[in-house]
Amino acid sequence: MGTSQPDATELLAQAESIRSAEPARFSALIDVLQKRRSELEPRQIEQLAYLEIYRLGFGGNYDAVIPRLKELIKSAQDSDIRFRANALLVNVYTKTRRFAESLRQLGAILPQLDQVKDPQLRVHALVEAAYLHNEIGQYPLGLQYAERILAEHPDSRARCFAEYLRFDAMRNMATLPEDKTPLQAAIAHCEDGGERLLANHIRVIVATAMASENKRADAINLLRSHLAEVESLRYPYLAVLVKATLAELLFERGELSPAESYASEAIALSGSVGASTQSLVSAYRTMYRIAERRRDTETALVYYRRYAEADKAYLNEVKTRELAYQIVRQETFEKSEQIQRLGSQNQLLQLQRKLETKSVQNTRLVVVLLVMLLASIGYWAYRTKRTQMMFKRLAQTDALTGIGNRSHFSHQSERLLAQCARNGQEVALVMFDLDHFKTINDRYGHAVGDQVLVRVAELCRRMEHRNSVVGRLGGEEFALLLPDMDLARATEVAEDCRQRISDIDTSATGHRFQVTASFGVTTTALAGYPIARLFSLADRMLYRSKHEGRNQVSAYEGGYSLPERRSGGPETAHADASRWETQGQEA
């Protein structure tokens, strides 16, 4: 006698319980349920549709997931399925780095949380809230959501998610407990709940903490002992994280060959998780350091360039996350104010209608109300104008240094050059680039590098001449456009700026090091008034200063061949100069 097959309801329950713990078995169950779709009730069909989308997302196929989730949200009759689909959409937007959409989506579902009766759905929403806020760098908020889960949902699986998110936030805030017992308990909760994926995420946190305590051998053994399990989960993000961490730890112990192998595998897998992750930056940095240790200069240069590009992309993404958070906060604030404004106006209009039905004796009261209405409209018009001006200022100003950004500098420079060309005034362009700035970031951290950039911008602002234009072109590169100034005077200004930069006292950062810069100077007397030509000549002079030893000023005086820029290397490649030249006309 053959054994009877489990019914569809039982299969759905099994799939739900193992969807993140046993991906291979989960996928097989989905295939079986698809073949038995005719046995399912309408709600179960919607549940299966959700699980099919979940499988696509677990495999990293986010482009297919987003439209299918939106369609399920529109078509699903079951409110729980719609809520789950909305929560999963928050997760997918977060994983695809679309943080503004993710925050808006989260803002749409959190007000519904009090109406949700199913505790697992509440956990789902709170987990997404904690995960999103950790990803955008709002770690105190992520920690609050994680602790809320721990307070409301004590079962092992919920505790696993909450403890991982809590320790992830604490790691980023540098507040992990010295005693690793809570971390080991969290791993046990994840294993009890069948969440091997999160158990291994927590192991990476433990390994990182061990490494900081000079226990690299223990950290390596911990990660290697679970590497086969990590690979069996078929979750690219975790695999890249573990292998990049192993590569860095092995390099620090001098084991170059295995470190190179793990770093190469992490880079190969990174295509499935995106190009803006800390793990990818770490893997490229390890490859660069290995080649440097082996004195393979050519390979080291290749990997250094890739490391620098990945690091820049990651830093840009960090800033994008912060900007997305601020934009959505501003949108929420404006919507709240708009609701309050409309409510106030509605109340005033209703009151006005009542007064109109009364005798003429109430005319004075009506006039007062009209004045209040006009004052209210004027107030909100003023607030709206202020908001518009704030966004215009944000678009024109470099967020870190407070001086003009590249776009604003270009626009102002073109206007000034056109005016000076009509008046026959000579204009000088001074460009400079901080020397070895990447080394400062790598050795002392990006926070110290940001303080250096702010100090340099303050120097530039104090040196502004009448009608001059100052801007940060990007990274560690700055420029000054000086009207009514010849080459000799501009060179003096550049030399003064160079000396002031080299005199910067860095002790306030907690470290002592010298900051220097290389300068390039030209004027319209030699380059003409097209901005592209000015940028090209000043940029090449800047390169000449770099080439001849850095921390000096080079001025273009004509009459000799200019050196060509070379791409790559530790210094920033000023490739933008060639772009200026193709956009403008030659003098």
C-alpha positions as CSV (number, residue, x, y, z in Angstrom):
1,M,0.0,0.0,0.0
2,G,1.5,3.4,-1.1
3,T,1.8,6.3,1.2
4,S,-0.7,9.2,0.8
5,Q,0.5,12.5,-0.4
6,P,0.2,15.5,1.9
7,D,-2.6,17.9,1.0
8,A,-1.9,21.4,-0.4
9,T,-2.6,23.1,2.9
10,E,0.1,21.1,4.6
11,L,2.6,21.7,1.7
12,L,2.0,25.5,2.0
13,A,2.6,25.4,5.7
14,Q,5.9,23.5,5.1
15,A,7.0,26.0,2.5
16,E,6.3,28.9,4.8
17,S,8.3,27.4,7.7
18,I,11.4,26.7,5.6
19,R,11.4,29.5,3.0
20,S,14.6,31.1,4.3
21,A,16.1,28.1,6.2
22,E,16.2,25.5,3.5
23,P,16.1,27.2,0.1
24,A,16.5,24.1,-2.0
25,R,13.7,22.2,-0.3
26,F,11.6,25.3,-0.4
27,S,12.0,25.7,-4.1
28,A,11.1,22.0,-4.6
29,L,7.9,22.5,-2.6
30,I,6.9,25.5,-4.7
31,D,7.4,23.4,-7.9
32,V,5.1,20.7,-6.5
33,L,2.4,23.3,-5.5
34,Q,2.5,24.8,-8.9
35,K,1.6,21.4,-10.4
36,R,-1.2,21.0,-7.9
37,R,-2.6,24.6,-8.3
38,S,-6.0,23.3,-9.2
39,E,-6.4,21.9,-5.7
40,L,-5.9,25.3,-4.1
41,E,-8.5,27.7,-2.8
42,P,-8.5,31.4,-4.0
43,R,-6.6,32.6,-0.9
44,Q,-4.1,29.7,-1.2
45,I,-3.5,30.7,-4.8
46,E,-2.6,34.2,-3.6
47,Q,-0.4,32.7,-0.9
48,L,1.4,30.6,-3.5
49,A,1.9,33.7,-5.7
50,Y,3.5,35.4,-2.8
51,L,5.9,32.5,-2.2
52,E,6.8,32.3,-5.9
53,I,7.8,35.9,-5.7
54,Y,9.7,35.3,-2.5
55,R,11.7,32.6,-4.3
56,L,12.6,34.9,-7.1
57,G,13.8,37.5,-4.6
58,F,15.8,35.0,-2.6
59,G,17.7,34.2,-5.8
60,G,18.4,37.8,-6.4
61,N,16.1,38.3,-9.4
62,Y,14.8,41.7,-8.1
63,D,13.9,43.1,-11.6
64,A,11.2,40.5,-11.9
65,V,10.1,40.7,-8.3
66,I,9.1,44.4,-8.1
67,P,6.4,44.4,-10.9
68,R,5.0,41.1,-9.7
69,L,4.7,42.3,-6.1
70,K,2.9,45.5,-7.3
71,E,0.5,43.4,-9.3
72,L,-0.2,41.1,-6.3
73,I,-0.8,44.1,-4.0
74,K,-3.4,45.4,-6.5
75,S,-5.1,42.0,-7.2
76,A,-5.0,40.2,-3.8
77,Q,-8.3,39.9,-2.0
78,D,-6.8,38.8,1.3
79,S,-5.7,41.7,3.4
80,D,-2.9,39.6,5.1
81,I,-1.4,38.7,1.6
82,R,-1.5,42.4,0.6
83,F,0.3,43.4,3.8
84,R,2.9,40.7,3.4
85,A,3.5,41.8,-0.3
86,N,3.9,45.4,0.8
87,A,6.4,44.4,3.5
88,L,8.4,42.3,1.0
89,L,8.4,45.3,-1.4
90,V,10.1,47.3,1.4
91,N,12.8,44.6,1.6
92,V,13.3,44.4,-2.2
93,Y,13.5,48.2,-2.5
94,T,16.1,48.2,0.3
95,K,18.2,45.4,-1.3
96,T,18.1,47.2,-4.7
97,R,19.3,50.4,-3.0
98,R,16.1,52.3,-3.8
99,F,16.0,53.8,-0.3
100,A,13.6,56.7,-1.0
101,E,11.0,54.2,-2.4
102,S,11.6,51.8,0.5
103,L,11.1,54.6,3.1
104,R,7.9,55.7,1.4
105,Q,6.6,52.1,1.2
106,L,7.4,51.5,4.9
107,G,5.6,54.8,5.8
108,A,2.5,53.4,4.0
109,I,2.4,50.1,6.0
110,L,3.5,51.0,9.5
111,P,0.3,52.9,10.3
112,Q,-1.6,49.6,9.5
113,L,0.4,47.7,12.1
114,D,-2.0,48.2,14.9
115,Q,-4.8,46.6,12.8
116,V,-2.8,43.5,12.0
117,K,-3.8,40.6,14.2
118,D,-1.4,37.9,13.0
119,P,1.8,38.2,15.2
120,Q,4.0,36.8,12.4
121,L,2.9,39.6,10.1
122,R,3.7,42.2,12.7
123,V,7.2,40.6,13.1
124,H,7.6,40.8,9.3
125,A,6.9,44.5,9.2
126,L,9.0,45.4,12.2
127,V,11.9,43.3,10.8
128,E,11.7,45.2,7.5
129,A,11.7,48.5,9.5
130,A,14.8,47.6,11.5
131,Y,16.6,46.2,8.4
132,L,15.9,49.4,6.3
133,H,17.0,51.8,9.1
134,N,20.2,49.8,9.6
135,E,20.9,49.9,5.8
136,I,20.5,53.7,5.6
137,G,22.7,54.3,8.7
138,Q,19.9,55.2,11.1
139,Y,21.2,52.6,13.6
140,P,19.4,53.9,16.8
141,L,16.1,53.6,15.0
142,G,17.0,50.1,13.7
143,L,17.9,49.2,17.3
144,Q,14.5,50.5,18.6
145,Y,12.6,48.4,16.1
146,A,14.7,45.3,16.9
147,E,14.1,45.7,20.6
148,R,10.4,46.1,20.0
149,I,10.3,42.7,18.3
150,L,12.1,41.2,21.3
151,A,9.6,42.7,23.7
152,E,6.5,41.6,21.7
153,H,7.5,38.3,20.1
154,P,9.6,35.9,22.3
155,D,9.6,32.8,20.0
156,S,13.0,31.6,18.6
157,R,12.5,32.6,15.0
158,A,11.4,36.1,15.9
159,R,14.2,36.4,18.4
160,C,16.7,35.3,15.7
161,F,15.7,38.1,13.3
162,A,15.6,40.7,16.1
163,E,18.9,39.8,17.7
164,Y,20.7,39.8,14.4
165,L,19.3,43.3,13.6
166,R,20.1,44.5,17.1
167,F,23.7,43.3,17.0
168,D,24.2,44.6,13.5
169,A,23.1,48.1,14.7
170,M,25.3,47.8,17.8
171,R,28.3,46.8,15.7
172,N,27.9,49.9,13.6
173,M,27.5,52.0,16.7
174,A,30.6,50.3,18.2
175,T,28.5,49.3,21.3
176,L,28.8,45.4,21.0
177,P,29.1,43.8,24.4
178,E,32.6,42.5,25.3
179,D,31.0,39.3,26.5
180,K,30.2,37.1,23.4
181,T,27.7,35.0,25.3
182,P,24.7,37.0,24.0
183,L,25.9,36.6,20.5
184,Q,26.3,32.9,20.9
185,A,22.8,32.7,22.4
186,A,21.5,34.6,19.3
187,I,23.1,32.0,17.0
188,A,21.4,29.3,19.0
189,H,18.0,31.0,18.7
190,C,18.5,31.2,14.9
191,E,19.4,27.5,14.7
192,D,16.4,26.6,16.9
193,G,14.2,28.6,14.5
194,G,15.7,27.0,11.4
195,E,17.3,30.3,10.3
196,R,20.7,29.2,9.2
197,L,21.1,32.3,7.0
198,L,20.9,34.7,9.9
199,A,22.9,32.4,12.2
200,N,25.8,32.8,9.8
201,H,25.3,36.5,9.5
202,I,25.7,36.7,13.3
203,R,28.9,34.5,13.0
204,V,30.4,37.2,10.8
205,I,29.7,39.8,13.5
206,V,31.4,37.5,16.1
207,A,34.4,36.9,13.8
208,T,34.8,40.6,13.2
209,A,34.7,41.2,17.0
210,M,37.3,38.4,17.5
211,A,39.6,40.0,14.9
212,S,39.4,43.3,16.7
213,E,40.7,41.5,19.8
214,N,43.6,40.0,17.8
215,K,42.0,36.5,17.8
216,R,42.2,36.2,14.0
217,A,42.9,32.5,14.1
218,D,39.7,31.8,16.0
219,A,37.7,34.1,13.7
220,I,39.1,32.3,10.6
221,N,38.3,28.8,12.1
222,L,34.7,30.0,13.0
223,L,34.0,31.2,9.4
224,R,35.7,28.2,7.7
225,S,33.9,25.7,9.8
226,H,30.5,27.0,8.4
227,L,31.6,27.9,4.9
228,A,30.1,24.8,3.3
229,E,26.8,25.6,5.0
230,V,27.0,29.2,3.8
231,E,27.5,28.0,0.2
232,S,24.7,25.5,0.4
233,L,22.2,28.3,1.3
234,R,22.8,29.8,-2.2
235,Y,22.4,33.4,-1.0
236,P,25.0,35.5,-2.8
237,Y,25.1,38.4,-0.4
238,L,26.1,36.2,2.6
239,A,28.6,34.2,0.5
240,V,30.3,37.5,-0.6
241,L,30.3,38.8,2.9
242,V,31.9,35.6,4.4
243,K,34.5,35.2,1.7
244,A,35.6,38.8,1.7
245,T,35.9,38.7,5.5
246,L,37.9,35.5,5.4
247,A,40.2,37.0,2.7
248,E,41.0,40.0,4.8
249,L,41.6,37.9,8.0
250,L,43.9,35.5,6.1
251,F,45.9,38.4,4.6
252,E,46.5,39.9,8.0
253,R,48.0,36.5,9.0
254,G,50.2,36.4,6.0
255,E,48.4,33.6,4.2
256,L,48.4,35.1,0.8
257,S,47.2,32.3,-1.5
258,P,44.0,31.3,0.4
259,A,43.3,35.0,0.9
260,E,43.6,35.6,-2.8
261,S,41.3,32.7,-3.5
262,Y,38.6,33.9,-1.2
263,A,38.8,37.5,-2.4
264,S,38.6,36.4,-6.1
265,E,35.5,34.3,-5.3
266,A,33.9,37.2,-3.5
267,I,34.5,39.5,-6.5
268,A,33.1,36.9,-8.9
269,L,29.9,36.5,-6.8
270,S,29.5,40.3,-6.3
271,G,27.7,40.7,-9.6
272,S,24.6,39.1,-7.9
273,V,24.5,41.6,-5.0
274,G,25.5,44.9,-6.7
275,A,28.7,47.0,-7.0
276,S,28.3,49.2,-4.0
277,T,28.9,47.0,-1.0
278,Q,31.5,47.1,1.8
279,S,32.3,43.4,1.0
280,L,33.3,44.2,-2.6
281,V,35.5,47.1,-1.4
282,S,37.2,44.8,1.1
283,A,37.8,42.1,-1.5
284,Y,39.4,44.5,-4.0
285,R,41.5,46.0,-1.2
286,T,42.7,42.6,-0.2
287,M,43.7,41.7,-3.8
288,Y,45.5,45.0,-4.2
289,R,47.4,44.5,-0.9
290,I,48.3,40.9,-1.9
291,A,49.8,42.1,-5.3
292,E,51.6,44.9,-3.4
293,R,53.0,42.4,-0.9
294,R,54.2,40.2,-3.9
295,R,55.8,43.3,-5.5
296,D,53.6,42.8,-8.6
297,T,53.3,46.5,-9.3
298,E,51.2,46.1,-12.5
299,T,48.6,43.9,-10.9
300,A,48.6,46.0,-7.7
301,L,47.8,49.1,-9.8
302,V,44.9,47.3,-11.6
303,Y,43.3,46.2,-8.3
304,Y,44.0,49.5,-6.6
305,R,42.0,51.3,-9.3
306,R,39.2,48.8,-8.9
307,Y,39.4,49.2,-5.1
308,A,39.3,53.0,-5.4
309,E,36.3,52.9,-7.8
310,A,34.4,50.4,-5.5
311,D,35.2,52.5,-2.5
312,K,34.0,55.7,-4.2
313,A,30.8,54.0,-5.3
314,Y,30.2,52.7,-1.8
315,L,30.7,56.2,-0.3
316,N,28.4,57.7,-2.9
317,E,25.8,55.2,-1.9
318,V,26.2,56.0,1.8
319,K,25.5,59.7,0.9
320,T,22.6,58.6,-1.3
321,R,21.1,56.8,1.6
322,E,21.4,59.8,3.9
323,L,19.9,62.1,1.2
324,A,17.0,59.6,0.6
325,Y,16.3,59.6,4.4
326,Q,16.3,63.4,4.5
327,I,14.2,63.8,1.4
328,V,11.5,61.4,2.7
329,R,11.5,63.1,6.1
330,Q,11.0,66.5,4.3
331,E,8.2,65.0,2.2
332,T,6.5,63.6,5.4
333,F,6.8,66.9,7.1
334,E,5.4,68.8,4.1
335,K,2.4,66.4,3.9
336,S,1.7,66.8,7.6
337,E,1.8,70.6,7.3
338,Q,-0.4,70.4,4.1
339,I,-3.0,68.3,6.0
340,Q,-2.9,70.8,8.9
341,R,-3.2,73.7,6.5
342,L,-6.2,72.2,4.6
343,G,-7.8,71.3,7.9
344,S,-7.4,74.9,9.1
345,Q,-8.7,76.3,5.9
346,N,-11.7,73.9,5.9
347,Q,-12.6,74.9,9.5
348,L,-12.4,78.6,8.6
349,L,-14.6,78.1,5.5
350,Q,-17.2,76.2,7.4
351,L,-17.3,78.9,10.1
352,Q,-17.6,81.6,7.4
353,R,-20.7,79.8,5.9
354,K,-22.4,79.8,9.3
355,L,-21.7,83.4,9.9
356,E,-23.1,84.3,6.5
357,T,-26.5,83.0,7.5
358,K,-26.7,85.3,10.5
359,S,-27.6,88.9,10.7
360,V,-25.6,91.8,9.3
361,Q,-24.5,92.5,12.9
362,N,-21.9,89.7,12.5
363,T,-20.2,91.3,9.6
364,R,-17.2,92.4,11.7
365,L,-16.6,88.8,12.7
366,V,-16.7,87.7,9.1
367,V,-14.1,90.3,8.2
368,V,-11.8,89.1,11.0
369,L,-12.2,85.5,9.7
370,L,-11.3,86.6,6.2
371,V,-8.2,88.4,7.5
372,M,-7.2,85.2,9.4
373,L,-7.7,83.2,6.2
374,L,-5.5,85.5,4.2
375,A,-2.9,85.5,6.9
376,S,-2.9,81.7,7.0
377,I,-2.6,81.5,3.2
378,G,0.2,84.1,3.3
379,Y,2.0,82.1,6.0
380,W,1.9,78.9,4.2
381,A,2.9,80.6,0.9
382,Y,5.9,81.9,2.8
383,R,6.7,78.5,4.2
384,T,6.4,76.9,0.7
385,K,8.8,79.5,-0.7
386,R,11.3,78.9,2.1
387,T,11.1,75.2,1.3
388,Q,11.7,75.9,-2.4
389,M,14.7,78.1,-1.6
390,M,16.1,75.4,0.7
391,F,16.1,72.8,-2.0
392,K,17.6,75.3,-4.5
393,R,20.4,75.9,-2.0
394,L,20.9,72.1,-1.5
395,A,21.2,71.7,-5.3
396,Q,23.9,74.4,-5.6
397,T,25.9,73.6,-2.5
398,D,28.3,70.8,-1.7
399,A,26.7,69.1,1.3
400,L,30.0,68.4,3.2
401,T,31.9,71.7,2.7
402,G,29.2,74.3,2.2
403,I,30.9,75.8,-0.9
404,G,29.5,75.6,-4.4
405,N,29.4,72.2,-6.0
406,R,30.7,71.3,-9.5
407,S,27.4,72.1,-11.3
408,H,27.0,75.5,-9.6
409,F,30.7,76.4,-10.1
410,S,30.4,75.6,-13.8
411,H,27.3,77.7,-14.2
412,Q,28.7,80.7,-12.3
413,S,32.0,80.5,-14.1
414,E,30.4,80.5,-17.6
415,R,28.4,83.6,-16.7
416,L,31.5,85.4,-15.2
417,L,33.7,84.5,-18.2
418,A,31.1,85.8,-20.7
419,Q,30.9,89.1,-18.8
420,C,34.7,89.5,-18.6
421,A,35.0,88.6,-22.3
422,R,32.7,91.5,-23.1
423,N,34.6,93.9,-20.8
424,G,38.1,92.7,-21.9
425,Q,39.1,91.6,-18.4
426,E,41.6,88.9,-17.9
427,V,40.4,85.9,-15.8
428,A,42.6,83.4,-14.0
429,L,41.7,79.8,-13.1
430,V,43.4,78.0,-10.2
431,M,42.8,74.3,-9.7
432,F,44.2,72.2,-7.0
433,D,44.0,68.6,-5.7
434,L,45.0,67.4,-2.2
435,D,48.0,65.1,-2.3
436,H,47.7,61.4,-1.1
437,F,44.1,62.1,0.1
438,K,43.2,58.4,-0.4
439,T,46.0,57.5,2.0
440,I,44.5,59.9,4.7
441,N,41.1,58.2,4.3
442,D,42.6,54.7,4.5
443,R,44.9,55.4,7.4
444,Y,42.8,57.6,9.6
445,G,39.2,57.0,8.4
446,H,36.8,58.9,6.2
447,A,35.6,61.0,9.1
448,V,39.1,62.5,9.4
449,G,39.2,62.9,5.6
450,D,35.9,64.8,5.7
451,Q,37.3,67.2,8.4
452,V,40.3,67.9,6.2
453,L,38.0,68.8,3.2
454,V,36.0,71.1,5.4
455,R,39.2,72.9,6.6
456,V,40.4,73.3,3.0
457,A,37.0,74.7,1.9
458,E,37.1,77.2,4.8
459,L,40.6,78.4,3.6
460,C,39.2,78.8,0.0
461,R,36.2,80.8,1.3
462,R,38.5,83.1,3.3
463,M,40.6,83.7,0.3
464,E,37.7,84.8,-2.0
465,H,38.4,87.9,-4.0
466,R,35.8,90.3,-5.3
467,N,33.4,88.5,-7.7
468,S,35.5,85.3,-7.6
469,V,33.9,81.9,-7.9
470,V,35.0,79.0,-5.5
471,G,33.8,75.4,-5.8
472,R,34.5,71.8,-5.0
473,L,34.7,69.9,-8.3
474,G,34.4,66.5,-6.6
475,G,36.4,64.3,-4.2
476,E,39.5,66.2,-3.1
477,E,39.6,68.6,-6.1
478,F,38.8,72.4,-5.8
479,A,38.9,75.4,-8.1
480,L,38.9,79.2,-7.9
481,L,38.0,81.5,-10.8
482,L,39.5,84.9,-10.3
483,P,38.4,87.9,-12.4
484,D,40.6,90.9,-13.3
485,M,43.8,88.9,-12.4
486,D,46.9,88.2,-14.5
487,L,49.0,85.0,-14.4
488,A,51.7,86.4,-12.0
489,R,49.1,87.5,-9.4
490,A,47.1,84.3,-9.8
491,T,50.3,82.3,-9.2
492,E,50.9,84.3,-6.0
493,V,47.3,83.6,-4.8
494,A,47.8,79.8,-5.5
495,E,51.2,79.8,-3.7
496,D,49.5,81.5,-0.7
497,C,46.7,79.0,-0.7
498,R,49.3,76.1,-1.0
499,Q,51.2,77.4,2.0
500,R,48.0,77.8,4.1
501,I,47.0,74.3,3.3
502,S,50.4,72.9,4.4
503,D,50.0,74.9,7.6
504,I,46.7,73.2,8.6
505,D,46.8,71.9,12.2
506,T,45.2,68.4,12.1
507,S,45.5,67.8,15.9
508,A,41.7,68.4,16.3
509,T,41.1,65.2,14.4
510,G,43.0,63.2,17.0
511,H,45.9,62.6,14.5
512,R,48.9,64.6,13.4
513,F,49.8,64.6,9.7
514,Q,50.6,67.1,7.0
515,V,48.1,68.1,4.3
516,T,49.5,69.3,1.0
517,A,48.1,70.1,-2.4
518,S,49.3,70.4,-6.0
519,F,48.1,73.4,-8.1
520,G,47.6,74.3,-11.7
521,V,47.1,77.9,-12.9
522,T,46.2,79.5,-16.3
523,T,44.5,82.6,-17.5
524,T,42.3,83.8,-20.4
525,A,45.3,85.7,-21.8
526,L,46.8,82.3,-22.8
527,A,43.7,80.0,-23.0
528,G,41.0,82.3,-24.2
529,Y,37.5,82.5,-22.5
530,P,36.1,79.0,-23.3
531,I,35.7,77.2,-19.9
532,A,36.7,73.9,-21.4
533,R,40.1,75.3,-22.6
534,L,40.7,76.9,-19.2
535,F,40.0,73.6,-17.3
536,S,42.1,71.6,-19.7
537,L,45.2,73.8,-19.3
538,A,44.8,74.3,-15.5
539,D,44.3,70.5,-15.1
540,R,47.4,69.7,-17.1
541,M,49.4,72.1,-15.0
542,L,48.0,70.5,-11.9
543,Y,49.2,67.1,-13.2
544,R,52.6,68.7,-13.9
545,S,52.8,69.7,-10.2
546,K,51.9,66.1,-9.3
547,H,54.4,64.7,-11.7
548,E,57.2,66.9,-10.4
549,G,56.8,66.0,-6.8
550,R,53.5,67.4,-5.5
551,N,53.0,70.3,-3.0
552,Q,53.8,73.0,-5.6
553,V,52.3,75.4,-8.1
554,S,52.6,75.1,-11.9
555,A,51.5,77.9,-14.2
556,Y,50.9,77.7,-17.9
557,E,53.0,80.3,-19.6
558,G,52.8,78.9,-23.2
559,G,55.6,78.0,-25.5
560,Y,56.2,74.4,-24.5
561,S,54.5,71.1,-24.8
562,L,52.0,70.1,-22.0
563,P,52.3,66.7,-20.5
564,E,49.4,64.3,-21.1
565,R,47.4,63.0,-18.1
566,R,47.6,59.4,-17.2
567,S,44.7,57.4,-15.8
568,G,44.9,55.2,-12.7
569,G,47.3,55.3,-9.7
570,P,46.7,56.4,-6.2
571,E,45.9,60.0,-7.2
572,T,42.5,61.0,-8.5
573,A,42.4,60.8,-12.3
574,H,41.3,64.2,-13.5
575,A,39.4,62.7,-16.5
576,D,36.8,65.4,-16.2
577,A,39.2,67.9,-17.9
578,S,39.0,66.0,-21.2
579,R,35.2,66.1,-20.9
580,W,35.3,69.9,-20.5
581,E,37.5,70.1,-23.6
582,T,35.1,68.1,-25.7
583,Q,32.2,70.2,-24.6
584,G,33.8,73.6,-25.3
585,Q,35.7,75.2,-28.2
586,E,39.5,75.4,-28.4
587,A,40.9,78.9,-27.9
